[in-house]
């Protein structure tokens, strides 16, 4: 029985040709020196990603068991988003987390969830990922909450014009208030 909070082993974004756009592999603190036994080298990671892409390049499914790992994936325009987990993990929870991450990214990138938009806004993508998954642990599945915590503050649309007239007006107001206060004493 799996009683660990660690659910996600990897987050991967591949393009339609199987090339890596973004990959983040999670290593639980319980591993010696933080090293994972699954994919210790970049070569192993790339080989896993190529095989995973070969199995999932055609749209159709959204959950497969590949190489003793549960792979939950979603296709976008020219990208495929993956959450990789152990075979005993709750696939519904992982699917909900991936869906919320993609929905949050769609909101933040203004419905252009494509390779160019992801690469140009890589900071937002990584912040969304960090708000959804923290070191392999699913922490949030509410896409609106994730997007609101990640979104950049909008610039103030009303500009305050400070000139000599507004400064003199403020001075007059302060002067009148002070005279009223002194008069009350």
N, C-alpha and C positions, 0 to 999 in steps of 0.2 A: 504494500500500500504506500503510495507516494504522499508523504506528509510535508513535503518541502514547499516553500513559497516560490521557489525558482521554477518558473513555467516556460520561459522563452530562452532558447539557446542561441538564436540568431535572428537578426532582421536583415533582409536582403532586398535590394531593388536591382532588377536586371532589365536591360532594354530588350527590344524585340529580336536582336541578334544574339542574345545571351551574354552580352558584355556587362560587367559590373558597373553600376552607377553609384551604389552605396551599399556597404555591408558593415554590420556591427555584430560581432560575436560576443556573447556574454559568458563570463566565467565565474561561477559561484566562488565565494570566499573560502569554501571548504576544501577546494582543490589545493594541493601543495604549490606554494608560490604563485597562486592564482592562475596556473596553467591548466587549460582544458585538455582532456585526453581525446576529445573528438576530432578537432581540427587544429593541431599544434602549429602548422606552418601555413604560409600563404599559398603554397602549392597545393596542399590538401584542401584548403578552402576553395580555391579556384576549380579544382577537379570536382568537388561536391557541387558547386554552383553550375558547372557545365552539364553535369548529369541531371541535376534538378531541372534546369532549363529545358533539356531535351524531353523530359517527361511532361512538362507543363506549358510548353510553348503554344499549344493550341488552346484557345479558350474553350471552356466547357465545364470543367470541375472547379472545385475550390478547396478541396481537402484530399490529400493523398498520403500514403505511407511510403516514404522513399528512404532507402538505405537505413532502415530501423529508426527513422525520424518521422514525426508527424509534420507535414508541410501544409500550412494553410496559406492560400495565395489568392490574389485578386488581380485581374488584368485592368489596366487603364489604357489610354490611347496607345502609347508606345512604350509602356512600362509594365512590369509585373512586380508586385509587392508580395513579399513572403515573410511569414513568421515560422520559424523552425522550432519544434519542441520535441520532448521525449515522447515515446510511443504511448505512455500511460497518462498523458496530460488530458485535461478536459478540452476537447476540440471545440465545443460551443463557446467556452470562455475565450479561447484564443481567437476564434473567428470574430467574436464580438469586439475584442480589442483591436484586431486588424481593421475591421469595418469602421470603428470609431476613429482610428488614426487616419484612415483614408478620407473619411468625411470631414475631419478637422482640417486636413491639408487642402481638400477641395474648397472649403470655406476661405481659408487663408490665401490660397493662390487664385482665387476668383474663378473657379471652375476650369482652370487650365492645368490639370494634373498630367503634364507631359514632361518629357525628358529635359527640355530646355528650361521650363519653369522650375522644375525641381533643382536643377544645377544652379540656376540664378538665385534661388532662395534656399540654398542648402542650410543656412542657419535656422530658418523657420522649420524645415523638415526635421533637423536634429533636435530642436527644442520641443517640437510636437512628440517626437519619439521619446524624449526624456520625460515628458509629462505623462506619457502612456505607459512606458516600461522603465522601471528603475532597476538597473543591474540585473535584468532577467526576471523581475517581479512585476506583474501587471498591477498598476496602481490606479488607473482610471479608464473607464469605458464610456464616458460621456463626451461626445465630440464637441458640443457647444462649450463645455467647461474647458476642455483642452485648448480649443481655439481662442477663447477669451483670455486665458493665461499667457498664451504665446503671442497674441497679436500686438503689433506695434501701436503705441498711442497715436491717435490721429492728431495732426497739427491743428492748432486752434484756428478756426475759420474767421473769427472776429479779431481784427487787429486793433490794438489800442494805440491811438496816435497821441504822442506826448509832445506838446509844443509849448510855447511861452504862454499862450492863453489858458491852457488847462492847468499849468502850474500856478498862474496868478489866481485862477478860480479856486483852486484847492487852498491856496494861501488865504484868500478872503474868507472861505468857509471856516477854516481853523481859527482865524482871527476873531470872527463873529462868535464862535462857540466859546472861545476863551473869555471874551468880554462878558458873555452871558454868565459863565461860571463865576467870574470875579464879582459880577454884580449880585449874585445870589449870596455871596459870603458877607 
